[in-house]
Amino acid sequence: MRVLVLGGTVFLSRATAAHAAARGHEVTCAARGSSGEPPAGTTFVRVDRDAPDGLAPLAGREFDAVIDVARKPTQVRHAVAALAEGVKHWTFVSTISVYTDQATPGQNVRTALVHEPLAAEADAAAEADMENYGPAKISCEQAVTDALGDRAAVLRAGLIVGPGDPSDRFTYWPLRLARGGEVLAPGSPEEAVQMVDVRDLAAWIVRCAEEGVVGTFDATSPAFPRAEMLARVGAGVGVEPELTWVDQDFLAAQQVNEWSGPRSLPLWVPLPQYAGHLSHDVSSALAAGLVLRDLEETARDTLAWARETGRDQQPLRAGLTVAEESEVLAAWRSRPA
Ligand SMILES: NC(=O)c1ccc[n+]([C@@H]2O[C@H](COP(=O)([O-])OP(=O)(O)OC[C@H]3O[C@@H](n4cnc5c(N)ncnc54)[C@H](OP(=O)(O)O)[C@@H]3O)[C@@H](O)[C@H]2O)c1
């Protein structure tokens, strides 16, 4: 197939382009090139989708399948206007942040309610404000399904993890557990988590194009307990973790942030308001061909990537530093009975 990846210079879109090329497809990556290099074996076309005629360098080229990961509705509208005709299959990568109800566990893609779409002119807001991320992605989804109808797959990804992740939201855990010693585990052991290895999602995206899979799916793993996640990450990096579970109220009082960024504990969300965020019912994705590797392998490979790239020697974008973790654990031990 002739496959166009709109993106292809970083993380998921790059992994998708690499996988499609490894499967023998003729792959074009179209991006500015400011986030990184496209994978070997692909053709790069420089485009700037923020410019009104930004896709002009693709004019005259024909594709069987298009894969887009954009966040801005105008970019997606321009892409479908320029490229949808003649394309057999289009995959749009969306997000589980499109759902309005983040509190109810076990929701499924057929019945969960989504945000109202972001207004057409609000692209700047889509970038500036995380509150607009879900509504912007709904606008993008609608632009794709309006133009492509039954030629489109919309994959609403959960947390994407693994080698190449620029966010460190999972990478923190393999690195932390590999370091050994007493590990601060957030919340409680039975709280649900779910995530998808970037390579598994990339493989499914390519498979959707190859097999003509269409429709809207939540693209992540089945939910499983956080204690199991930490045990399996530990197994993947060759340690048996020594965990101290610290409840969310105590963590909040210590100014530990949930989910991402500095002084945070990744894969921890506040309850009950986010009890549904990491517990979607993904049976339809699994039935439609999403295949998941073992988390142990994801953890092992993420650690190896972090070490190879020197990421383990730099401040991470998410998680606690060594000093912050020690400080919170000391406060936990000396808390009033
Ligand atoms: N990470 C997660 O855990 C997570 C969770 C749920 C859903 N998602 C979704 O998964 C997808 C992740 O995609 P990704 O990993 O490939 O990362 P990304 O940061 O969304 O990639 C964006 C791609 O678009 C290109 N791009 C950005 N601005 C551009 C412009 N003005 N003109 C042309 N190209 C432009 C970038 O390349 P250049 O900068 O080189 O131009 C890059 O290749 C997104 O759709 C995201 O919403 C992510």
The ligand as a Tripos MOL2 file, in Angstrom:
@<TRIPOS>MOLECULE
LIG
   48    52     1     0     0
SMALL
NO_CHARGES

@<TRIPOS>ATOM
      1 N1          0.8560   10.2410   24.3280 N.am      1 LIG1
      2 C1         -0.2350    9.7350   24.8440 C.2       1 LIG1
      3 O1         -0.2120    9.0970   25.9030 O.2       1 LIG1
      4 C2         -1.5490    9.8980   24.1170 C.ar      1 LIG1
      5 C3         -2.7230    9.4740   24.7290 C.ar      1 LIG1
      6 C4         -3.9050    9.5320   24.0100 C.ar      1 LIG1
      7 C5         -3.9150    9.9820   22.7140 C.ar      1 LIG1
      8 N2         -2.7650   10.4330   22.1510 N.ar      1 LIG1
      9 C6         -2.7750   10.8470   20.7580 C.3       1 LIG1
     10 O2         -1.8020   10.0530   20.1110 O.3       1 LIG1
     11 C7         -1.1770   10.8060   19.1010 C.3       1 LIG1
     12 C8          0.3110   10.8950   19.3620 C.3       1 LIG1
     13 O3          0.9470   11.2590   18.1980 O.3       1 LIG1
     14 P1          2.5390   11.3380   18.1510 P.3       1 LIG1
     15 O4          3.1140   10.4310   19.1570 O.co2     1 LIG1
     16 O5          2.9460   11.1820   16.7360 O.co2     1 LIG1
     17 O6          2.8460   12.7540   18.7230 O.3       1 LIG1
     18 P2          2.3600   14.1620   18.3210 P.3       1 LIG1
     19 O7          3.1360   15.1240   19.1150 O.co2     1 LIG1
     20 O8          0.8930   14.2410   18.3980 O.co2     1 LIG1
     21 O9          2.8570   14.2150   16.7690 O.3       1 LIG1
     22 C9          2.5280   15.1960   16.0030 C.3       1 LIG1
     23 C10         3.1510   14.9650   14.6330 C.3       1 LIG1
     24 O10         2.6120   15.9640   13.8230 O.3       1 LIG1
     25 C11         3.6640   16.7670   13.3100 C.3       1 LIG1
     26 N3          3.2470   18.1570   13.3180 N.ar      1 LIG1
     27 C12         2.9560   18.9300   14.3860 C.ar      1 LIG1
     28 N4          2.6270   20.1730   13.9930 N.ar      1 LIG1
     29 C13         2.7110   20.1680   12.6430 C.ar      1 LIG1
     30 C14         2.4940   21.1460   11.6510 C.ar      1 LIG1
     31 N5          2.1310   22.4000   11.9470 N.pl3     1 LIG1
     32 N6          2.6480   20.8010   10.3660 N.ar      1 LIG1
     33 C15         3.0370   19.5540   10.0330 C.ar      1 LIG1
     34 N7          3.2470   18.5660   10.9200 N.ar      1 LIG1
     35 C16         3.0960   18.8880   12.2130 C.ar      1 LIG1
     36 C17         4.8490   16.5460   14.2190 C.3       1 LIG1
     37 O11         6.0450   16.6770   13.4720 O.3       1 LIG1
     38 P3          6.9070   18.0140   13.3890 P.3       1 LIG1
     39 O12         6.8770   18.6530   14.7490 O.co2     1 LIG1
     40 O13         8.2410   17.4740   13.0000 O.co2     1 LIG1
     41 O14         6.2630   18.8450   12.3530 O.co2     1 LIG1
     42 C18         4.6460   15.0880   14.6420 C.3       1 LIG1
     43 O15         5.2470   14.2150   13.7180 O.3       1 LIG1
     44 C19        -1.8680   12.1490   19.0840 C.3       1 LIG1
     45 O16        -2.9620   12.0470   18.2100 O.3       1 LIG1
     46 C20        -2.3940   12.2890   20.5010 C.3       1 LIG1
     47 O17        -3.5060   13.1470   20.5420 O.3       1 LIG1
     48 C21        -1.5850   10.4080   22.8330 C.ar      1 LIG1
@<TRIPOS>BOND
     1     1     2 1
     2     2     3 2
     3     2     4 1
     4     4     5 ar
     5     4    48 ar
     6     5     6 ar
     7     6     7 ar
     8     7     8 ar
     9     8     9 1
    10     8    48 ar
    11     9    10 1
    12     9    46 1
    13    10    11 1
    14    11    12 1
    15    11    44 1
    16    12    13 1
    17    13    14 1
    18    14    15 2
    19    14    16 1
    20    14    17 1
    21    17    18 1
    22    18    19 2
    23    18    20 1
    24    18    21 1
    25    21    22 1
    26    22    23 1
    27    23    24 1
    28    23    42 1
    29    24    25 1
    30    25    26 1
    31    25    36 1
    32    26    27 ar
    33    26    35 ar
    34    27    28 ar
    35    28    29 ar
    36    29    30 ar
    37    29    35 ar
    38    30    31 1
    39    30    32 ar
    40    32    33 ar
    41    33    34 ar
    42    34    35 ar
    43    36    37 1
    44    36    42 1
    45    37    38 1
    46    38    39 2
    47    38    40 1
    48    38    41 1
    49    42    43 1
    50    44    45 1
    51    44    46 1
    52    46    47 1
@<TRIPOS>SUBSTRUCTURE
     1 LIG1         1 GROUP 0 **** ****
